[in-house]
């Protein structure tokens, strides 16, 4: 059994008992941590994929230790310019051991939800009826918009015709006085 889980912005494939390094977590050594961003669970050939996450699925882990990764050297240089910069970086990590992968959603809760829907069919019908009424109102509004009348295009063409019909005055310069 394995799961794909999102931890601190990164996706990991985890199995029970596996130790992984993740970006530094705010948890003390020895404490248990739960990750609820489970994207996929595979259990003996049965694959469950989330949309985007699986609801009620949890991966439990135990924090083993906090440590720093290997040093990474960042060297920048521009030739013939005398520009050289050397920096180093060590990323902070947390080592975690996966304790368990749980899919909390049971079939009992799913069957209870379907029973509730079956007990209250009149509410479901009312909800469907309200969507039909909303659709009818939207169709009526669309028909109202389609009625012939002054549209923006008609306004611009009529304004152009009025401007062409108006007498054109010529702008003249004032005469120079001698």
C-alpha positions in Angstrom: 0.0 0.0 0.0 1.3 3.4 -0.9 0.1 7.0 -1.2 1.0 10.2 -3.0 0.9 13.0 -0.5 1.7 16.7 -0.7 3.9 17.9 2.2 5.2 21.4 2.4 4.5 22.1 -1.2 6.1 19.0 -2.6 4.7 15.6 -3.6 6.0 12.4 -2.1 5.3 8.7 -2.7 5.1 7.3 0.8 4.7 3.8 2.3 4.3 2.6 5.9 7.6 2.4 7.6 9.4 4.5 5.0 11.7 7.5 6.1 11.7 10.6 4.0 13.3 14.1 4.2 10.8 17.0 3.8 11.3 20.8 4.1 11.5 21.9 7.7 8.2 21.4 9.6 7.2 23.2 12.8 7.0 20.1 15.0 9.2 18.8 17.8 11.2 15.6 17.6 9.1 12.5 18.5 5.8 14.2 17.8 3.2 12.8 15.4 2.1 14.8 12.4 -0.9 14.3 10.0 -0.9 15.2 6.4 -4.4 15.5 4.8 -3.4 16.5 1.3 -3.5 12.9 0.0 -3.7 12.9 -3.8 -3.7 9.1 -4.5 -3.9 5.9 -2.6 -3.1 2.4 -3.9 -4.2 -0.6 -1.9 -3.6 -4.0 -3.3 -4.3 -3.0 -6.9 -7.3 -0.7 -6.0 -6.4 2.9 -6.9 -8.2 5.9 -5.5 -7.5 9.2 -7.1 -8.5 12.5 -5.5 -10.1 15.5 -7.2 -7.6 17.1 -6.4 -7.4 15.5 -2.9 -9.1 12.5 -1.3 -11.5 13.6 1.3 -11.0 12.1 4.8 -7.7 10.5 3.9 -4.8 11.0 6.2 -1.1 10.0 6.3 0.3 9.9 9.8 4.0 10.4 10.4 6.4 10.7 13.3 9.1 13.4 13.3 12.5 11.8 13.8 14.9 14.8 13.7 15.6 18.2 12.2 18.8 18.6 10.2 20.5 20.5 7.4 21.2 19.3 3.9 24.5 19.3 2.0 26.0 22.7 1.2 25.3 23.9 -2.3 27.7 26.4 -3.8 26.3 29.2 -5.9 29.0 31.0 -8.0 28.2 33.8 -10.4 30.7 35.4 -12.7 30.6 37.7 -15.7 33.7 37.5 -17.8 35.9 40.5 -18.4 33.8 42.6 -16.0 35.5 41.7 -12.7 32.2 40.4 -11.3 32.4 37.3 -9.1 30.1 36.3 -6.3 30.3 33.1 -4.3 27.5 32.1 -2.0 26.7 28.9 -0.2 23.3 27.5 1.0 22.3 24.7 3.3 18.6 23.7 3.2 16.8 22.9 6.5 15.1 19.5 6.4 13.0 17.3 8.7 13.3 13.5 8.7 9.9 11.9 9.0 8.9 8.2 9.3 5.5 7.3 7.9 3.4 5.5 10.5 0.2 4.8 8.7 -1.9 5.6 5.7 -5.7 5.9 6.5 -8.7 6.4 4.3 -11.2 7.5 6.9 -14.2 7.6 4.6 -16.1 4.4 5.2 -18.9 2.9 3.3 -21.3 3.3 6.3 -21.1 7.1 6.0 -21.6 7.0 2.3 -24.7 4.8 2.7 -26.1 7.2 5.4 -25.9 10.1 2.9 -27.8 8.2 0.3 -30.5 7.2 2.9 -30.9 10.9 3.9 -31.5 11.8 0.2 -34.0 8.9 -0.1 -35.9 10.0 3.0 -36.3 13.6 1.8 -37.2 13.4 -1.9 -39.5 16.4 -1.8 -36.5 18.7 -0.9 -34.5 17.3 -3.9 -37.5 17.9 -6.2 -37.8 21.5 -4.8 -34.2 22.1 -5.5 -34.5 20.8 -9.1 -37.7 23.0 -9.5 -35.8 26.1 -8.4 -33.1 25.5 -11.0 -35.8 25.1 -13.7 -37.4 28.4 -12.6 -34.0 30.1 -12.8 -33.4 28.7 -16.3 -36.8 30.0 -17.4 -36.0 33.5 -16.0 -32.7 33.4 -17.8 -34.4 32.4 -21.1 -36.9 35.2 -20.7 -34.1 37.7 -20.1 -32.3 36.5 -23.2 -35.5 37.0 -25.3 -35.9 40.5 -23.9 -32.4 41.4 -24.9 -33.0 40.0 -28.4 -36.0 42.4 -29.0 -35.3 45.0 -31.7 -34.5 48.3 -30.3 -31.6 50.7 -29.9 -28.5 48.8 -29.5 -25.0 50.3 -29.1 -24.3 49.7 -32.8 -27.5 51.5 -33.8 -26.6 54.4 -31.6 -23.3 54.8 -33.2 -24.7 54.7 -36.8 -27.4 57.2 -36.0 -24.8 59.5 -34.4 -22.7 59.3 -37.5 -25.7 60.2 -39.7 -26.6 63.2 -37.6 -23.0 64.4 -37.8 -23.0 64.1 -41.6 -26.3 66.0 -41.9 -25.2 68.9 -39.7 -23.8 71.9 -41.6 -20.0 71.9 -41.7 -18.5 75.1 -40.5 -15.0 76.0 -41.7 -12.6 77.3 -39.1 -10.8 80.4 -40.3 -7.9 82.3 -39.0 -8.3 85.8 -37.8 -7.0 88.3 -40.3 -3.8 90.0 -39.6 -4.0 93.7 -38.9 -1.6 95.8 -40.8 
